[in-house]
Amino acid sequence: MFSVRSEADLGVGEFLDLKLLVDWAVESGFHLVQLLPINDTSVHRMWWDSYPYSSLSVFALHPIYLRVDALSEDIPEDIEQEIKKARAQLDGKLQDVDYEATMATKLSIAKKVFLLEKDRILSSESFQNYFAENQDWLKPYAAFCFLRDFFETSDHSQWGCFSKFSKEKLEKLVSKDSFNYEIICFYYYLQFHLHMQLLEAAEYAKRKGVVLKGDLPIGVSRDSVDTWVYPNLFRMDTSTGAPPDYFDKNGQNWGFPTYNWEEMSKDNYAWWRARLTQMGKYFTAYRIDHILGFFRIWELPDHAVTGLCGKFRPSIPISQEELESEGIWDFDRLCRPYIRLELLKEKFGDSWTIVASNFLKEYKKDFYEFKEECNTEKTLSSKLKLLLEKSMLTEGEEKLRRDLFDLLQDVVFIKDREDPRKFYPRFNVEDTLSFKDLDQHSKSVVKRMYYDYYFHRQESMWRQNALKTLPVLMNASDMLTCGEDLGLIPACVAPVMQELGLIGLRIQRMPSEPGREFGIPSEYSYMTVCAPSCHDCSTLRAWWEEDEGRRRRFFQHVVGSDELPPDQCTPEIAYYILQQHVESPSMWSIFPLQDLLALKEEYTTRPAFQETINDPTNPRHYWRYRVHVTMESLLKDNSLINAIKDLICGSGRSYPKKELDTNQGSEAERVPLELLENGAFETAVAIV
């Protein structure tokens, strides 16, 4: 949402901009608009909150998408001038989103309008109806925002007597007699207007026959309303991530606590059902982020920084008895980081003594271990930063951290924190020096157990896990359910998704078939969404320019040409690749807006690498990309519209436009899914 640009927005794409996006979709022949998550992420109150997958609340909408000049029909002239001046600054001079400035500006203006409008709005029938329907989450959200601002932190463990949530304390905080009631009402007011603006856009899309597709993040922030109100639903001493894959060889650590599924099942996953009910007010389809997490999640200790040294939850660990039966006895050797003197000299050269004296201790001749104060990734990072600030180390911080992490992560097994007689093989264990220095028998045993753990022994458990949770989500709303099934995919995933009627995702550069470098869209199944790229990887243009060898292989094996490919992704190349996707059997073909703009040379003036939305290898990536052309301009660009329309019509993915009557209520809302059941939406194309 933040990437859209219009003449009316203020520094960022706004919910009401969706109406223009829908108009452009209709003109171009598209039938679906997909968005990244739109929930409030205001945890840190700085640009870190630009990350849309770390929710402060899974119910509240993000204030950054508010159109402030639509808050009232009677905005005073001085505030109008303030908005005009801010728009010139944030839209006219900046290429991308300035998250902090945009948030500060919008909240400041919204507060001024609120003070003028509060009595009228809060007493209105529409607000009273909204409040009655949403108060179960709205009251805790408003109270959380007040306490976050008061204590200057979202870490609710530091809120003194408010650290532990109670309904009694909540009611006192939000009561009309409370000294902070006006602040509480301001957050009610923001959410009410965000709801009304998004609902207006959603109903407009339905009238135009365009599906809005939302995104359901896999996690919530550790410092969120949800972990404050429902701490029993989360494993707060753990972190969610993903093992090494296409995106990052060190794995990913998203920082979210993992779910306590056992506790969630006690009320038939009411928290999840409420999330889907809320999404269903605006969206007709949705994407489950990291659907693999509903089979099993990659769980890391809360002291981890990278995503490498984790384990799957749930999973069947390797027992001490199993290892002993195979003649494996030295568990300390297998679980302790394998740090030898010769490795230190090889890795750090003449600086090895300085590194050793600061971080390590010798526990036997020529063998070292980390000192207790820096024997986790987090404590190691903290100590490294401190020493660098004191100029006690000369090497670059990133290289030194990576080298030290390599030492810390060089283990064969990870011991279970709750049961020391249970073990988990470290991911990519054969890459470790610890494994390479084992005797042949031990290598054989470890290798066999590794492949059994990761690819065989868990399959039945993971299947049953998904069959318990995913149907609950699917039955909680009328939305069409799609799943992002990229990464290390267990064998049970495809059969379960097929059994449940879940739609998978196919990204051409990340083929699901082993041994392939590129996916072949013509071979995709109907129950898939296909796309040349997504928000988690480089755009089509950037991908084309990144690697000459890969570009040549693609040109030879996919395009079928032995000629040298052009260095740049020309409009002709972009057209060919998009054509492959619209002509695929996939139910949906979904294209990032950047990839569609690649069809016209006029829109390729910006360096391709700047169009990437996210870098998964950087946990502090700034999500700020904005399209460099307004929606109003795109609506006037008949040549681009006609090129896209020809592409779609030529593939057969087209049906006549039909404006729907929203006065028909729920029947009108069901139209997109009814069309799908009748076969019409199997030929639809979408944009992100």
TORLUM-57086 format. One line per 2 residues: number of its first residue (from 1); their letters; for each residue x, y, z of C-alpha. Coordinates in nm, 2 decimals. Layout:
BEGIN
NUM> A> X/Y/Z; ...
//
This chain:
BEGIN
1> MF> 0.00/0.00/0.00; 0.28/0.24/0.09
3> SV> 0.43/0.22/-0.26; 0.13/0.37/-0.44
5> RS> 0.16/0.73/-0.55; -0.13/0.97/-0.63
7> EA> -0.18/1.35/-0.65; -0.39/1.34/-0.34
9> DL> -0.18/1.14/-0.10; 0.05/1.27/0.17
11> GV> 0.39/1.11/0.16; 0.27/0.75/0.12
13> GE> 0.00/0.54/-0.05; -0.33/0.57/0.12
15> FL> -0.64/0.36/0.15; -0.84/0.59/-0.07
17> DL> -0.57/0.56/-0.34; -0.71/0.21/-0.39
19> KL> -1.00/0.36/-0.59; -0.76/0.49/-0.85
21> LV> -0.57/0.16/-0.85; -0.90/-0.03/-0.90
23> DW> -0.98/0.21/-1.19; -0.65/0.14/-1.35
25> AV> -0.69/-0.24/-1.30; -1.03/-0.23/-1.47
27> ES> -0.90/-0.03/-1.76; -0.60/-0.26/-1.81
29> GF> -0.80/-0.58/-1.78; -0.70/-0.69/-1.43
31> HL> -0.94/-0.84/-1.18; -0.75/-0.84/-0.85
33> VQ> -0.53/-0.60/-0.65; -0.31/-0.76/-0.38
35> LL> -0.16/-0.57/-0.09; 0.10/-0.63/0.17
37> PI> -0.01/-0.63/0.54; -0.19/-0.30/0.64
39> ND> -0.20/-0.34/1.02; -0.05/-0.10/1.27
41> TS> 0.32/-0.17/1.33; 0.40/0.13/1.55
43> VH> 0.62/-0.06/1.80; 0.94/0.15/1.79
45> RM> 0.79/0.48/1.67; 1.06/0.51/1.41
47> WW> 1.14/0.39/1.06; 1.19/0.03/1.19
49> DS> 0.81/0.02/1.19; 0.81/0.04/0.81
51> YP> 0.83/-0.34/0.83; 0.47/-0.44/0.76
53> YS> 0.49/-0.80/0.89; 0.56/-0.70/1.26
55> SL> 0.22/-0.61/1.39; 0.15/-0.40/1.69
57> SV> -0.20/-0.53/1.66; -0.35/-0.79/1.43
59> FA> -0.68/-0.59/1.43; -0.58/-0.22/1.41
61> LH> -0.51/-0.05/1.08; -0.20/0.15/1.02
63> PI> -0.25/0.53/1.07; 0.01/0.60/0.80
65> YL> -0.26/0.50/0.54; -0.50/0.77/0.66
67> RV> -0.60/1.05/0.43; -0.61/1.34/0.67
69> DA> -0.79/1.59/0.45; -1.08/1.34/0.43
71> LS> -1.13/1.35/0.81; -1.38/1.64/0.79
73> ED> -1.57/1.84/0.53; -1.49/2.15/0.73
75> IP> -1.11/2.15/0.78; -1.00/2.50/0.88
77> ED> -0.79/2.70/0.63; -0.47/2.70/0.84
79> IE> -0.48/2.31/0.86; -0.55/2.29/0.49
81> QE> -0.24/2.50/0.43; -0.04/2.28/0.66
83> IK> -0.15/1.98/0.46; -0.06/2.15/0.13
85> KA> 0.28/2.24/0.26; 0.35/1.89/0.39
87> RA> 0.24/1.74/0.06; 0.49/1.95/-0.13
89> QL> 0.76/1.84/0.11; 0.68/1.47/0.14
91> DG> 0.56/1.40/-0.22; 0.73/1.67/-0.43
93> KL> 1.08/1.64/-0.30; 1.11/1.28/-0.19
95> QD> 1.15/0.97/-0.42; 1.06/0.72/-0.15
97> VD> 0.86/0.72/0.18; 1.00/0.91/0.47
99> YE> 0.83/0.70/0.73; 0.90/0.91/1.04
101> AT> 0.82/1.24/0.88; 0.50/1.11/0.73
103> MA> 0.38/0.95/1.05; 0.46/1.26/1.26
105> TK> 0.29/1.49/1.01; -0.03/1.28/0.98
107> LS> -0.06/1.23/1.36; -0.01/1.60/1.42
109> IA> -0.28/1.70/1.17; -0.52/1.43/1.28
111> KK> -0.49/1.54/1.64; -0.58/1.90/1.54
113> VF> -0.89/1.78/1.34; -0.98/1.54/1.62
115> LL> -1.00/1.83/1.88; -1.24/2.01/1.65
117> EK> -1.45/1.71/1.55; -1.44/1.47/1.85
119> DR> -1.78/1.55/2.01; -1.96/1.52/1.68
121> IL> -1.79/1.21/1.56; -1.78/1.02/1.89
123> SS> -2.15/1.07/1.95; -2.25/0.98/1.59
125> ES> -2.45/0.66/1.52; -2.18/0.53/1.28
127> FQ> -1.91/0.56/1.54; -2.12/0.40/1.81
129> NY> -2.20/0.11/1.58; -1.83/0.07/1.49
131> FA> -1.73/0.09/1.86; -1.99/-0.17/1.96
133> EN> -1.87/-0.41/1.69; -1.49/-0.37/1.76
135> QD> -1.45/-0.28/2.13; -1.31/-0.62/2.22
137> WL> -0.98/-0.53/2.04; -1.02/-0.15/2.01
139> KP> -1.01/-0.08/2.39; -0.69/-0.28/2.45
141> YA> -0.53/-0.13/2.15; -0.61/0.23/2.25
143> AF> -0.49/0.16/2.61; -0.17/0.00/2.48
145> CF> -0.10/0.30/2.26; -0.15/0.53/2.56
147> LR> 0.08/0.32/2.78; 0.34/0.29/2.51
149> DF> 0.35/0.67/2.48; 0.35/0.72/2.85
151> FE> 0.63/0.48/2.93; 0.81/0.56/2.60
153> TS> 0.84/0.19/2.51; 0.62/-0.09/2.37
155> DH> 0.80/-0.34/2.59; 0.51/-0.40/2.82
157> SQ> 0.73/-0.59/3.07; 0.85/-0.24/3.17
159> WG> 0.51/-0.10/3.24; 0.52/-0.15/3.62
161> CF> 0.17/-0.24/3.75; 0.04/-0.25/3.39
163> SK> 0.28/-0.51/3.27; 0.03/-0.78/3.34
165> FS> -0.29/-0.72/3.15; -0.62/-0.74/3.34
167> KE> -0.97/-0.64/3.23; -1.02/-0.45/3.55
169> KL> -0.72/-0.22/3.48; -0.82/-0.19/3.12
171> EK> -1.17/-0.06/3.20; -1.02/0.20/3.44
173> LV> -0.78/0.32/3.17; -1.05/0.36/2.91
175> SK> -1.33/0.49/3.13; -1.48/0.83/3.07
177> DS> -1.36/0.94/3.42; -1.00/0.86/3.33
179> FN> -0.76/1.16/3.31; -0.63/1.01/2.98
181> YE> -0.98/0.95/2.82; -0.92/1.21/2.55
183> II> -0.60/1.03/2.44; -0.78/0.70/2.44
185> CF> -1.06/0.85/2.22; -0.80/0.98/1.98
187> YY> -0.69/0.63/1.90; -1.06/0.52/1.87
189> YL> -1.11/0.81/1.63; -0.81/0.72/1.41
191> QF> -0.92/0.36/1.38; -1.28/0.46/1.30
193> HL> -1.17/0.68/1.01; -0.92/0.43/0.88
195> HM> -1.20/0.17/0.88; -1.43/0.40/0.70
197> QL> -1.17/0.49/0.43; -1.06/0.13/0.37
199> LE> -1.43/0.02/0.36; -1.51/0.29/0.11
201> AA> -1.22/0.16/-0.12; -1.32/-0.20/-0.06
203> EY> -1.68/-0.14/-0.16; -1.57/0.05/-0.46
205> AK> -1.36/-0.24/-0.57; -1.66/-0.48/-0.53
207> RK> -1.88/-0.25/-0.75; -1.61/-0.26/-1.01
209> GV> -1.57/-0.64/-1.00; -1.22/-0.63/-0.86
211> VL> -1.10/-0.86/-0.58; -0.90/-0.70/-0.30
213> KG> -0.65/-0.96/-0.17; -0.49/-0.91/0.17
215> DL> -0.19/-1.06/0.35; -0.20/-1.25/0.68
217> PI> 0.14/-1.22/0.85; 0.28/-1.53/1.02
219> GV> 0.38/-1.35/1.34; 0.32/-1.05/1.57
221> SR> 0.57/-0.83/1.74; 0.70/-0.95/2.07
223> DS> 0.60/-0.61/2.21; 0.24/-0.60/2.08
225> VD> -0.11/-0.56/2.20; -0.17/-0.93/2.14
227> TW> 0.12/-1.06/2.35; 0.01/-0.82/2.63
229> VY> -0.35/-0.93/2.63; -0.30/-1.30/2.54
231> PN> 0.05/-1.40/2.67; -0.07/-1.76/2.71
233> LF> -0.10/-1.78/2.33; 0.27/-1.72/2.27
235> RM> 0.61/-1.88/2.36; 0.78/-1.56/2.47
237> DT> 1.12/-1.71/2.52; 1.15/-1.81/2.15
239> ST> 1.17/-1.65/1.81; 1.02/-1.73/1.47
241> GA> 1.22/-1.76/1.15; 1.32/-1.97/0.86
243> PP> 1.61/-2.20/0.79; 1.87/-2.11/0.53
245> DY> 1.71/-2.10/0.18; 1.70/-1.90/-0.14
247> FD> 1.66/-1.57/0.05; 1.94/-1.61/0.31
249> KN> 2.22/-1.86/0.36; 2.22/-1.78/0.73
251> GQ> 1.84/-1.83/0.77; 1.60/-1.57/0.88
253> NW> 1.51/-1.45/1.23; 1.19/-1.25/1.23
255> GF> 1.19/-1.19/1.60; 0.83/-1.29/1.66
257> PT> 0.75/-1.53/1.95; 0.62/-1.86/1.83
259> YN> 0.27/-1.97/1.89; 0.15/-2.19/2.18
261> WE> -0.08/-2.40/1.95; -0.18/-2.63/2.24
263> EM> -0.33/-2.33/2.43; -0.48/-2.18/2.11
265> SK> -0.67/-2.51/2.05; -0.86/-2.48/2.38
267> DN> -1.10/-2.23/2.24; -1.09/-2.36/1.88
269> YA> -0.83/-2.10/1.78; -1.06/-1.80/1.86
271> WW> -0.78/-1.55/1.81; -0.72/-1.67/1.46
273> RA> -1.09/-1.68/1.37; -1.13/-1.32/1.49
275> RL> -0.83/-1.21/1.27; -0.99/-1.36/0.97
277> TQ> -1.33/-1.22/1.05; -1.18/-0.87/1.07
279> MG> -0.99/-0.92/0.74; -1.31/-1.04/0.57
281> KY> -1.47/-0.70/0.62; -1.24/-0.56/0.35
283> FT> -1.09/-0.84/0.15; -1.23/-1.11/-0.08
285> AY> -0.91/-1.31/-0.09; -0.60/-1.34/0.13
287> RI> -0.25/-1.48/0.13; -0.12/-1.68/0.43
289> DH> 0.23/-1.56/0.48; 0.47/-1.85/0.53
291> IL> 0.20/-2.12/0.53; 0.47/-2.37/0.61
293> GF> 0.44/-2.23/0.97; 0.11/-2.40/1.01
295> FR> 0.28/-2.74/0.94; 0.58/-2.66/1.15
297> IW> 0.77/-2.34/1.25; 1.14/-2.28/1.26
299> EL> 1.19/-2.20/1.63; 1.49/-2.01/1.76
301> PD> 1.59/-1.93/2.12; 1.52/-1.56/2.21
303> HA> 1.90/-1.50/2.23; 1.95/-1.58/1.86
305> VT> 2.03/-1.32/1.60; 2.05/-1.52/1.28
307> GL> 1.82/-1.80/1.18; 2.07/-2.08/1.15
309> CG> 2.07/-2.26/1.49; 1.70/-2.34/1.52
311> KF> 1.48/-2.64/1.53; 1.14/-2.72/1.39
313> RP> 0.84/-2.71/1.63; 0.67/-2.95/1.65
315> SI> 0.92/-3.21/1.58; 1.05/-3.54/1.71
317> PI> 1.41/-3.48/1.84; 1.69/-3.74/1.83
319> SQ> 1.72/-3.90/2.18; 2.03/-3.98/2.37
321> EE> 1.93/-4.34/2.36; 1.92/-4.34/1.97
323> LE> 2.27/-4.19/1.95; 2.41/-4.43/2.21
325> SE> 2.26/-4.73/2.02; 2.46/-4.61/1.72
327> GI> 2.79/-4.59/1.92; 2.78/-4.21/1.97
329> WD> 2.88/-4.11/2.33; 3.06/-3.78/2.33
331> FD> 2.77/-3.54/2.34; 2.98/-3.26/2.47
333> RL> 3.20/-3.28/2.16; 2.89/-3.27/1.93
335> CR> 2.71/-2.98/2.10; 3.00/-2.76/2.20
337> PY> 3.13/-2.51/1.93; 3.43/-2.67/1.77
339> IR> 3.70/-2.41/1.81; 4.06/-2.52/1.76
341> LE> 4.38/-2.31/1.78; 4.47/-2.37/1.42
343> LL> 4.13/-2.25/1.31; 4.17/-1.92/1.51
345> KE> 4.51/-1.86/1.35; 4.36/-1.93/1.00
347> KF> 4.06/-1.71/1.05; 4.20/-1.41/1.23
349> GD> 4.57/-1.42/1.14; 4.79/-1.22/1.38
351> SW> 4.48/-1.08/1.55; 4.38/-1.42/1.69
353> TI> 4.53/-1.36/2.03; 4.33/-1.03/2.07
355> VA> 4.01/-1.21/1.96; 4.07/-1.50/2.19
357> SN> 4.15/-1.28/2.50; 3.83/-1.09/2.45
359> FL> 3.58/-1.36/2.36; 3.73/-1.71/2.43
361> KE> 3.88/-1.92/2.70; 4.09/-2.24/2.65
363> YK> 3.92/-2.54/2.81; 4.18/-2.79/2.71
365> KD> 4.50/-2.77/2.51; 4.44/-2.59/2.18
367> FY> 4.06/-2.60/2.22; 3.85/-2.30/2.30
369> EF> 3.50/-2.20/2.40; 3.32/-1.87/2.43
371> KE> 3.33/-1.69/2.77; 3.00/-1.71/2.96
373> EC> 2.92/-1.34/2.91; 2.93/-1.38/2.53
375> NT> 2.82/-1.74/2.45; 2.50/-1.65/2.26
377> EK> 2.46/-1.45/1.94; 2.29/-1.16/2.12
379> TL> 2.55/-1.13/2.40; 2.83/-1.18/2.15
381> SS> 2.69/-0.90/1.94; 2.66/-0.67/2.24
383> KL> 3.01/-0.73/2.36; 3.15/-0.69/2.01
385> KL> 2.98/-0.35/1.97; 3.11/-0.24/2.31
387> LL> 3.47/-0.33/2.22; 3.45/-0.16/1.88
389> EK> 3.32/0.16/2.05; 3.62/0.15/2.28
391> SM> 3.85/0.10/1.97; 3.98/-0.22/2.12
393> LT> 3.94/-0.41/1.79; 4.05/-0.29/1.45
395> EG> 3.87/-0.52/1.21; 3.53/-0.42/1.05
397> EE> 3.23/-0.50/1.27; 3.04/-0.70/1.02
399> KL> 3.33/-0.92/0.92; 3.43/-0.98/1.28
401> RR> 3.07/-1.06/1.38; 3.03/-1.30/1.09
403> DL> 3.36/-1.48/1.18; 3.27/-1.50/1.55
405> FD> 2.92/-1.63/1.46; 3.08/-1.90/1.24
407> LL> 3.27/-2.02/1.55; 2.97/-2.01/1.77
409> QD> 2.75/-2.19/1.52; 3.00/-2.47/1.45
411> VV> 2.82/-2.75/1.62; 2.68/-3.09/1.51
413> FI> 2.38/-3.10/1.74; 2.17/-2.84/1.93
415> KD> 2.07/-2.96/2.28; 1.70/-2.92/2.38
417> RE> 1.67/-2.64/2.63; 1.41/-2.83/2.83
419> DP> 1.54/-3.18/2.81; 1.92/-3.23/2.79
421> RK> 1.87/-3.59/2.66; 1.72/-3.47/2.34
423> FY> 1.90/-3.32/2.04; 1.84/-3.15/1.70
425> PR> 2.09/-3.17/1.41; 2.22/-2.82/1.31
427> FN> 2.10/-2.72/0.97; 2.35/-2.78/0.69
429> VE> 2.55/-2.98/0.94; 2.79/-3.11/0.67
431> DT> 2.92/-2.76/0.62; 3.06/-2.75/0.98
433> LS> 3.42/-2.81/1.07; 3.29/-3.01/1.37
435> FK> 3.12/-3.26/1.14; 3.42/-3.27/0.89
437> DL> 3.65/-3.37/1.18; 3.44/-3.66/1.29
439> DQ> 3.55/-4.02/1.23; 3.38/-4.20/0.93
441> HS> 3.14/-4.40/1.15; 3.01/-4.09/1.33
443> KS> 2.98/-3.90/1.01; 2.77/-4.18/0.86
445> VV> 2.54/-4.19/1.17; 2.50/-3.81/1.19
447> KR> 2.43/-3.78/0.82; 2.16/-4.05/0.83
449> MY> 2.00/-3.89/1.14; 2.01/-3.54/0.98
451> YD> 1.82/-3.65/0.67; 1.57/-3.85/0.88
453> YY> 1.51/-3.55/1.10; 1.46/-3.29/0.83
455> FH> 1.30/-3.50/0.56; 1.12/-3.81/0.70
457> RQ> 1.04/-3.86/1.06; 0.82/-3.55/1.11
459> ES> 0.60/-3.58/0.80; 0.30/-3.75/0.96
461> MW> 0.30/-3.51/1.26; 0.33/-3.20/1.04
463> RQ> 0.05/-3.32/0.82; -0.18/-3.37/1.12
465> NA> -0.08/-3.03/1.26; -0.18/-2.85/0.94
467> LK> -0.51/-3.04/0.91; -0.60/-2.92/1.26
469> TL> -0.52/-2.55/1.21; -0.56/-2.46/0.84
471> PV> -0.93/-2.56/0.81; -1.01/-2.33/1.10
473> LM> -0.87/-2.03/0.91; -1.04/-2.13/0.58
475> NA> -1.38/-2.17/0.75; -1.35/-1.84/0.95
477> SD> -1.45/-1.63/0.65; -1.57/-1.64/0.29
479> ML> -1.24/-1.52/0.15; -1.04/-1.72/-0.10
481> TC> -0.74/-1.86/0.07; -0.39/-1.87/-0.09
483> GE> -0.07/-1.99/0.08; 0.29/-1.87/0.04
485> DL> 0.46/-2.20/0.02; 0.82/-2.10/-0.06
487> GL> 1.14/-2.22/0.11; 1.23/-2.57/0.25
489> IP> 0.90/-2.75/0.17; 0.81/-3.07/0.35
491> AC> 0.68/-3.35/0.14; 0.34/-3.34/0.32
493> VA> 0.27/-2.98/0.22; 0.16/-3.02/-0.14
495> PV> -0.09/-3.31/-0.07; -0.24/-3.12/0.22
497> MQ> -0.28/-2.80/0.02; -0.44/-3.00/-0.26
499> EL> -0.67/-3.19/-0.01; -0.79/-2.86/0.15
501> GL> -0.82/-2.67/-0.18; -0.55/-2.42/-0.09
503> IG> -0.38/-2.22/-0.37; 0.00/-2.23/-0.37
505> LR> 0.26/-1.98/-0.50; 0.50/-2.02/-0.79
507> IQ> 0.78/-1.77/-0.84; 0.97/-1.85/-1.16
509> RM> 1.32/-1.79/-1.01; 1.24/-2.02/-0.71
511> PS> 1.12/-2.34/-0.87; 0.96/-2.60/-0.64
513> EP> 1.10/-2.88/-0.85; 1.44/-3.00/-0.73
515> GR> 1.73/-2.96/-0.97; 1.57/-2.68/-1.17
517> EF> 1.70/-2.32/-1.19; 1.39/-2.17/-1.34
519> GI> 1.02/-2.26/-1.32; 0.83/-2.33/-1.63
521> PS> 0.49/-2.15/-1.61; 0.33/-2.37/-1.87
523> EY> 0.38/-2.66/-1.63; 0.22/-2.50/-1.32
525> SY> -0.10/-2.65/-1.18; -0.43/-2.47/-1.18
527> MT> -0.43/-2.43/-0.80; -0.15/-2.18/-0.80
529> VC> -0.07/-1.81/-0.82; 0.22/-1.75/-1.05
531> AP> 0.45/-1.45/-1.06; 0.79/-1.35/-1.20
533> SC> 0.89/-1.18/-0.87; 0.75/-1.07/-0.54
535> HD> 0.82/-0.82/-0.26; 1.08/-1.05/-0.10
537> CS> 1.31/-1.05/-0.40; 1.44/-0.82/-0.67
539> TL> 1.21/-0.70/-0.95; 1.22/-0.85/-1.29
541> RA> 1.45/-0.57/-1.42; 1.69/-0.59/-1.13
543> WW> 1.70/-0.98/-1.14; 1.78/-0.96/-1.51
545> EE> 2.08/-0.73/-1.45; 2.22/-0.90/-1.14
547> DE> 2.39/-1.21/-1.30; 2.51/-1.23/-1.66
549> GR> 2.56/-1.61/-1.64; 2.21/-1.67/-1.51
551> RR> 2.07/-1.43/-1.77; 2.23/-1.63/-2.04
553> RF> 2.11/-1.96/-1.90; 1.75/-1.82/-1.88
555> FQ> 1.77/-1.70/-2.24; 1.89/-2.03/-2.36
557> HV> 1.67/-2.27/-2.16; 1.35/-2.07/-2.11
559> VG> 1.35/-1.84/-2.41; 1.51/-2.10/-2.63
561> SD> 1.77/-1.88/-2.79; 2.14/-1.93/-2.83
563> EL> 2.20/-1.56/-2.89; 2.35/-1.33/-2.63
565> PP> 2.07/-1.17/-2.43; 2.06/-0.79/-2.39
567> DQ> 2.22/-0.66/-2.07; 1.90/-0.47/-1.97
569> CT> 1.55/-0.61/-1.93; 1.40/-0.44/-2.24
571> PE> 1.02/-0.40/-2.27; 1.03/-0.69/-2.52
573> IA> 1.20/-0.92/-2.26; 0.95/-0.81/-1.99
575> YY> 0.66/-0.87/-2.23; 0.78/-1.22/-2.31
577> IL> 0.82/-1.32/-1.94; 0.48/-1.17/-1.84
579> QQ> 0.33/-1.35/-2.14; 0.46/-1.68/-2.01
581> HV> 0.28/-1.62/-1.69; -0.06/-1.50/-1.82
583> ES> -0.06/-1.80/-2.05; 0.01/-2.05/-1.77
585> PS> -0.26/-2.28/-1.63; -0.23/-2.10/-1.29
587> MW> -0.56/-1.97/-1.15; -0.40/-1.63/-1.09
589> SI> -0.11/-1.45/-1.25; 0.00/-1.17/-1.01
591> FP> 0.25/-0.91/-1.11; 0.43/-0.64/-0.89
593> LQ> 0.35/-0.30/-1.03; 0.72/-0.25/-1.10
595> DL> 0.73/-0.55/-1.34; 0.43/-0.41/-1.53
597> LA> 0.60/-0.07/-1.57; 0.89/-0.25/-1.73
599> LK> 0.67/-0.29/-2.03; 0.74/0.07/-2.12
601> EE> 1.09/0.22/-2.15; 0.96/0.56/-2.02
603> YT> 0.91/0.40/-1.68; 1.25/0.23/-1.66
605> TR> 1.46/0.54/-1.59; 1.50/0.47/-1.22
607> PA> 1.79/0.23/-1.14; 1.64/-0.12/-1.12
609> FQ> 1.79/-0.21/-0.78; 1.60/0.08/-0.62
611> ET> 1.27/-0.08/-0.71; 1.32/-0.37/-0.47
613> IN> 1.07/-0.36/-0.18; 1.25/-0.59/0.07
615> DP> 1.59/-0.74/0.13; 1.52/-1.05/0.34
617> TN> 1.89/-1.08/0.44; 1.87/-0.74/0.62
619> PR> 1.65/-0.76/0.94; 1.65/-0.38/0.96
621> HY> 1.56/-0.31/0.59; 1.38/0.02/0.54
623> WR> 1.05/-0.06/0.36; 1.00/0.27/0.17
625> YR> 0.98/0.21/-0.20; 0.73/0.42/-0.39
627> VH> 0.63/0.40/-0.75; 0.78/0.70/-0.93
629> VT> 0.46/0.77/-1.14; 0.12/0.87/-1.01
631> ME> -0.19/0.66/-1.06; -0.35/0.96/-1.24
633> SL> -0.07/0.95/-1.49; -0.10/0.58/-1.54
635> LK> -0.48/0.61/-1.60; -0.40/0.85/-1.89
637> DN> -0.13/0.63/-2.04; -0.33/0.45/-2.31
639> SL> -0.03/0.29/-2.47; 0.06/0.10/-2.15
641> IN> -0.30/0.02/-2.08; -0.34/-0.12/-2.43
643> AI> -0.02/-0.32/-2.41; -0.13/-0.48/-2.09
645> KD> -0.49/-0.53/-2.22; -0.35/-0.70/-2.54
647> LI> -0.13/-0.93/-2.32; -0.43/-1.03/-2.11
649> CG> -0.68/-1.07/-2.39; -0.44/-1.26/-2.60
651> SG> -0.40/-1.52/-2.32; -0.77/-1.57/-2.27
653> RS> -0.76/-1.42/-1.92; -1.04/-1.18/-1.97
655> YP> -1.42/-1.14/-1.92; -1.66/-0.85/-1.97
657> KK> -1.65/-0.57/-1.71; -1.96/-0.56/-1.49
659> EL> -2.03/-0.30/-1.23; -2.19/-0.45/-0.92
661> DT> -2.46/-0.30/-0.70; -2.34/-0.29/-0.34
663> NQ> -2.69/-0.23/-0.23; -2.74/-0.60/-0.28
665> GS> -2.54/-0.65/0.04; -2.39/-0.98/0.11
667> EA> -2.49/-1.11/-0.24; -2.28/-0.85/-0.40
669> ER> -1.99/-0.93/-0.17; -2.00/-1.29/-0.28
671> VP> -1.98/-1.22/-0.65; -1.60/-1.26/-0.69
673> LE> -1.61/-1.61/-0.54; -1.92/-1.71/-0.73
675> LL> -1.74/-1.60/-1.05; -1.45/-1.82/-0.95
677> EN> -1.67/-2.12/-0.89; -1.82/-2.07/-1.23
679> GA> -1.48/-2.07/-1.39; -1.45/-1.70/-1.47
681> FE> -1.17/-1.62/-1.22; -0.95/-1.90/-1.34
683> TA> -0.86/-1.66/-1.62; -0.79/-1.35/-1.40
685> VA> -0.47/-1.15/-1.37; -0.38/-0.94/-1.07
687> IV> -0.14/-0.67/-0.96; 0.04/-0.61/-0.64
//
